[in-house]
Amino acid sequence: MAEALAPDHDLVLTSSKDWHGEAWIEGLGTQVGTLVWNAEDPAVGARMVDDLAGLHLDGAVILAGSFPEQPFGSWTMDNLEATWRINQGFPLLVAQAAVPRLSDGACLQFIVDAAIHHPFLKRLPYTAAKAGLAALVPGLARALAPRLRVVGHALGTALPGDHDDVEALNAATLLGRIGSPQDLARALRYSAESPYLTGQVLTLDGGWSIK
């Protein structure tokens, strides 16, 4: 996604891990900054505010999460809180830190999951966290209007894992293929450039959730 957006945007990228050794970053050009925000750090909210101080942002895309298998019967308060912290609480802290730095008319965008329409049975806590984040999109849109817009993207599979059956994933969509980072980048551009769009969660899954 960063590679698709870098040619015509100055980017600030964040990660929970150190960026050392990420050679692909150098290929994005010189107008790319990197920050490390660890969701496990109790002081991460204050660090976000400090790191963004003085920056002027024309938009923000928030994508954060873990994807653990947690079938019913395996839940504990600790593993539930860990899943909800990274998938729901952390994105909200990022938004809270970014909003004061966003220019008037900017779009705050959240990446959620198409599973909010068709829950993963072995990942119900993850799905619930993403559904909760999606439910906050219209609320944030109301809270931040008219200065800012808020849009969510319920994303299907765009980057399969090493052990995923790509043929089966393709067949599970109406369009016969999984998505790509370029598909998401197009949706992000559309939302950023559509000044009358706010408070909506757009589903980008090739028809997976309705097949």
N, C-alpha and C positions, 0 to 999 in steps of 0.2 A: 504494500500500500504506500509506504514512504517513497519507494522508487517511482511509483506512478505519479505522485504528487510533487516530487522534488523539482522537476524541470521548471515549473512556473510558480513555486512557492518557497519562501524561507521557512524552514521547519525547526521546531523544538521537539525532540523525541524524548520520551521517558521510558524507563525500564526499572524493574525491581532488582536487576543485577547490573554489575559493572559492565560498561561498554568496551572494556579493553579486549582486543582481539577480534572485534567485529569489523572485519576488513570492508564489508559491503558499505559501511557508513561513508568511507572515504570516496566511494564512487558517486555519492549523492551530490557532491560539490561542497563548496566552502560555506554556503549559507545554511548550515545545519548545526544546531546545538543539541547537546545531549544532557540529560539529567537522570539521576538515580533516585527513585522514590520507592522505598520498600514498605509494602503494606503491613509487614509485621512490626515495623517501628512505631511505638506509641506516639512519638513526636512527629510523625510524617506529615500531619496536617499543617503544623507550624512551619515545617521545612518547605512545604510546597509554597506557602505564602512568601517566605523569604526568597526562594529561588526565582519566583516570578516577579518579584518587585522590580519595577522600572521597565518591564517588558510591555509592548503594545501588541496585542493579539487580534488578528482579523477573523479568527475562527478557532474552534477546538474540537478535536475528535477524541473521544474517550473510549478506549478498548482495554479492559482489564479482566482477568479471570483465571480461574483454575477449573479443571474439568474432571473431578474425581468420580470414580464409580462408588456409589453409596447406596446399595440396595436396601430396601425396607428390612429392618431387623438389625442393621449394622450401625444405626445412628447413635451418636452420643452428643452431649452438649458441646464438647470440645470440637468434634469434627464438623458439626453443624455450624458453629460459630466461625470456624476457619473458612468454610465454604462461603458463608454469607458475607464475611468481612471482605474478602477479595473480590467477590462477584457483585456485591451491591454497595456495601459501605464505602469501600475505597473509591469507586467511581464518583460517588457523591462528594467525597472530600476533594477530589480533583476538580469537580465542577465548582465547588465553593471557592476554591483558590483561584480558579481561572476567570470566573465571571467578572470580578472587578477590573481585570486586564483586557477584557474584550471590547472592541470598538462598537459603537452604536450600529445596530443592524446586523451584527455578526450572528452566526448560527452555532449553537452548542449542540454537538452531535454525539449520541451514545450508540455503541455497538452492543446489541443484545443477541438473542439467539432465536432462530425460527422454532426451536423447541417450545417456546412459550405457547405455540398453537398446537403442538403435538408432543407432549412431555416424554422425555427419556425415562423409562421406568427404572433403570438402574442408576439414574442420576436425578432423582426428584428434588433433592435439596438444591442442586445447581440450577435446575429448571425454575424452581420457585424463586431463587435469587434473581435470575434474569427477568422473570415475569414481574417481580416487584420493581425492578429498575425500569422496565418498560412502562409500568403503571404510573411511575413518577414523571414521565415525559410530559403529559398534558398538564400536570400540576406545576412543574417548573416553568412550562411555557406561560402559564397564567401569572406565575409569580414574577417572571422576568420581563413580561411584555409591558410596553411596546418596544423597549430598548433592544431586547435580544429575542432571537427565535430558538426554539428547541425542537430537535428531531431525533427519533430513534430509528435504528435499522436492525430488523430481525433477520440475522444472517444465517443462511444455510451453510453447508460444507463448502469452503473455499480453498483450504489447504489440507488435504488428507494426510493422516498420519502414515508412518512407515509401514504399519501392519494393516492398514485399512484395505478393504476390497473395493478398489476404485470402480470396477465394473458394476458391482452391486450398488454403489453409491450413485453412479450415473443413472442406472435403471430406476432408482427410487424417485427420480424427478420427472416432471412432465416434459421437460425439454431434453431429456436424455443425456445430461451432463451436469457435473458439479460446477460450482462457481469458480471465480478466480479473483485474485486481488484487484485486477483491472475492473471487474464488475463492481466491486465495492467502491473503488475510486470514482467510477462514473456516478454512482448513487450519491457519494459525498459531494461531488462537484454540483450535481443537480440541486441538492438541498441547499448548499451554500449560495447558489446563484438564483434561488427561487424566493424572492422577498415576501411572497404571500403564503409561504408554507411554514406552519409551526404547530406544535402540539401533537404531531402524528408519528406513529411508528410504521415505517415502510418495510414490507416483507420482501426479502431478496433471497429466494431459495429455489428458483427454477420450477416452482410448483410443488415442491416436496411436501409441504404441509397440507396440501389439499388433494393429494393423489390417494 
